[in-house]
Amino acid sequence: MTSSFTRRSLLSLVGVAGVGFVAAACSSDGPKGSGASSSAAGGSSAAAGSSAAPGSGSTAGSSSAGSSDTATAKALTPAQVPLAGGVTVTVTGAGLAAVRGVTVGGVPARDVKATATKVTFTAPHQAMYTAGDADVALFADAIAPVPSANQSSDGNGSAANDGQSGATQSDAAATTAPAPALPAASAALATTTLAYATLTAVDRQLEYAMRHWKDYNLAEYGTMNPIGGDCANYVNQTLIARGWKQRDDWYNRSGGAAHSATWTYCPTMDPWLDANAATFGLTRRSLDERDKVKVGDIVFFDWNHNDSPDHTTIVSEVFTEPDGTIRIKSASHNQDGPYRDLDEMITVQHPGGTAWFHTFDA
């Protein structure tokens, strides 16, 4: 497959318990990956709005007491949003006309609009797709969203490098400065609290993906690293979390002791998804169709253009740059990481590689 997509220069390098009779995808010929990165997922490790106690509803801003323009956040709706975000949140209060930027759990929000009594914004996804309360901080300065930073880990014995020898993503040297730090919580005009909850199938899928990108679910599914790589095993586990059911032609049983090729082997899994696309509501898309890709969709990679996939991941973030460039981040085993950048994988890690998608129709 040859992609016609031309991308601008990359901004940064972010970042079996029982062995069956089928070789797993992601060859283990490559060198062992590097240790855990110090980068934090979610775009920034800075916490915003920490003055609001969980469940408190609102906190007065930093303006002096008694001032007529003191910003206050009195109510927030909806009080609960999906882990994947994407819904419009409204904060009502007073003195809010100066608000230009919003962070939720330390992650900048998009589409911020303000009047004297109301601020609206689009909730970002929860940084690691984990349910719980998040501080909402309202700032006088605009805050540009940033893509989530990857981490890396060797996990439970992942010695593969996506089926190809060479430098791992975390071994490569970064070429750009890190994203600017978020403003201090003390600079917030007002704060309030928003709750993230597991509300949708995609939420369940990504919650599982983030829980087990490094901490393998060995008891239930084992690891396929001893027979070639665990990438397909991991992706299929997230599909079970999304709501799929194991079948006679697609399964992992007895902690990985029994498994189908469609579950563990990329070159078999990919055509199986094509054959069952109508059943699962999937559409195969080329690399040029990344504008149709959503969180939870499936990615396959071909490192050497032999029309046989070498690796698979699950989309964990779709980030649009100010110039309109769409960046796809995904979670995977071999290498183990929550937010791996697609374009870096096919240009830096595996030059000349390509990718395609199986996207969910709904």
Disulfide bonds with the S-S distance in Angstrom:
Cys26-Cys231 2.23
